[in-house]
Amino acid sequence: MALRHKESDCIPFDLGSTGITGIHKLAYQNLLFYLGIKKAEIQIFDTITQLAMVDKKLLQRLEVATRGVHPLNPSNWSLEIQESDRYKYFRDEYGVEWSMPKEGGLYYDMTENPLKSATIEDIEGYSWPNPRDPARVAGLKEEIEKLSDWAIVLTGPGEGLFERSLWMRGFERFYIDLIRDPPLANSLLAQLTDFRIKFWELLLDEIGDLVHVVVEADDLATQNSLMISPEIYRRYLKPQHKRVFSFIKEKAPHVYIFLHSCGAIYDLIPDLIEVGVDILNPVQVSAAKMDTKKLKKEFGDVLTFWGGGIDTQEVLPKGTPDEVKEEVKRRIDDLAPGGGFIFAAVHNIQADVPPENIIAMWEALQESGNY
């Protein structure tokens, strides 16, 4: 009902169904201890961001309305974490290297870009991962069939076209490509678009009839502005986003397309709606132009806001429980009327968030989240 912009009995709550609505392993560990829940081992859901796999008992205790389903690794790649004197590191299936300090490290950071010196010929001849590898969907149908009581959220092939281009070339290099070498930039984006379409074809053929929401992610903004101008977005990325989202809708017309983009994304929202986005995440309330009341008034009849429930930069980690509750109630007042709102924190709950504040967030949702 929320996705259809209708008011149900309560606002749905998401925690952990995606790699952008999760909780860091340290915050999760502290939360379990606070609640008196014993767990021998915490599974890591996302290696780079060190997110915990949220236990089904906690999901039920917190009345989480969603369940995430995630494609598996291809048959020719597996996570192999190596160590040097100071770092743990690995290469992802695309060849990007990630490293994390062994002492005090909270996340893996990008340390090597495999196409930083590539030509168009190198890009076209690159050994891309196999998007149609059947290993990616092994057992997913059976997994989903056990989750019929919840909304099923299917994660796609990770980061989006713009992000992966930056990761493959390096940020500075790809920004230069967009201005000085359009053919190379277009070649890379086209290769990545083809990959995503083939990936979604595999997933939706196998389990598309069982899922409600599909997740795409492509960070396009910073705290204060877009990362590229609207003109550059419309020239390079908008046609490719349209290709991907149109394909998804053609294969599975019933699903809702969830797009994650951090930051001050306001100026691109009409374009995102035009290319088929149904759901905007994370609704970064601390970023420029991302006022929740204004967003709801201008786009709430078309977009569902998934996130925006509480600021995760200042209020959730540093506020008092009372300040947390006040913030939650304010965001609910702005975003909930008329449906079209899934409550989640703005992006992942980070390592420094005290468990008292997580519970205060949840309690405020219970107090103010009924229609």
C-alpha positions, 0 to 999 in steps of 0.5 A: 500500500505504501508503494501504491501511495496509500495509507495502511495501518502503519509506516513500513520499516526497513533495516538491512534489506539492502546494502544502503539500509543496513547497519555496521557490524560494530553498531549491530554488535552493540545493539545485540548486547544492549537488547540481551541477544546472544549471537556467537558469530556476526555474518558480514553482508557487505565486505566493503562497508562491513555491514552485518547480516541482520538476524531473523529474530531481530528482524521480527522483534523490530517488525521489519517489513522487508526482506532482502535477496542478494545475488550470489558470486559468479562461479569464477570469482570468490572473495579472497582477502589477503594481508600485508603488514598494515592492511587487509585487501582484495580485488572485486570481480571487476578487478578493483582493489580495496584495502582496509587498515588491520588496526582500527579499520572500519571499511575498505577503501578503493586503492587501485583502478584497473582501467586507469590507463585504458584506451577504448580498445582496452575497454572493449576488450576487457575481461568483464565478469559474466552477467549471466552466470547461473551461479548468481541465482542458485537457490534464490527462488527457494529462498524467496519462497520461504519469505512470503510474509514480507516485501521482497527487495532484490538487490541488483549488480551493485553500484551503478553506471556512474559509480562503476565508471569512476571505480574502473577509471579513477575519479579524476580520470573519468571526470576528464573523460567526460569532457576530453574523451567522450567516445571513451566515456560512452564506450565504458558506460555502454559496456556497463549498461549491457552488463546490467541488462544481461544481469537483470535478465538472468535475475528477472527470468529466474525470480522476477515474479516473486519480488516487489522491489528491485534495487539500483544504486548510482551516487550522483551528488555530494553533500552540497551539489551534484557530482556532474552538471545536469547537462552532463547527466542528460548527455551521458547517463540519462539515456543509459539509465533509461535503457536499464530501467525500461528493460526492468519494467518490460521484464517485470512490469509489477516491480518498483524501481528503487534508486539509491543516490546520496547527496543533493540530488534535488535538481535531477529528480524530474529526470529520474522520474522520467527514466522510470524511478519509482523509489528514491533512497536514501533521502539525505536530509542534511544535504543541500535542497533535500528538505523533506517537506518540500520533496514530499510536496513536489514529488510525493505523488509520484515518488516513494521516499525510502529513507529520510527517517533520521539523519545519520551524520549528526542526529543518530550518532551524536544526539540524545535519545530525545533528540532522536525521537524529535527528529523521527517525528518531524520526518514522519510528519513531512514524509508519511501523509498519503503513503509513499514512505518507507521508514529507514535511516538516511543510509546505513547505521554507522559504527559510532551509533549508540544502541540507545539511539537506535532503539529511540529511533524505533520507539519513535516510529512505533509512537508516531508511525500509525495512520 
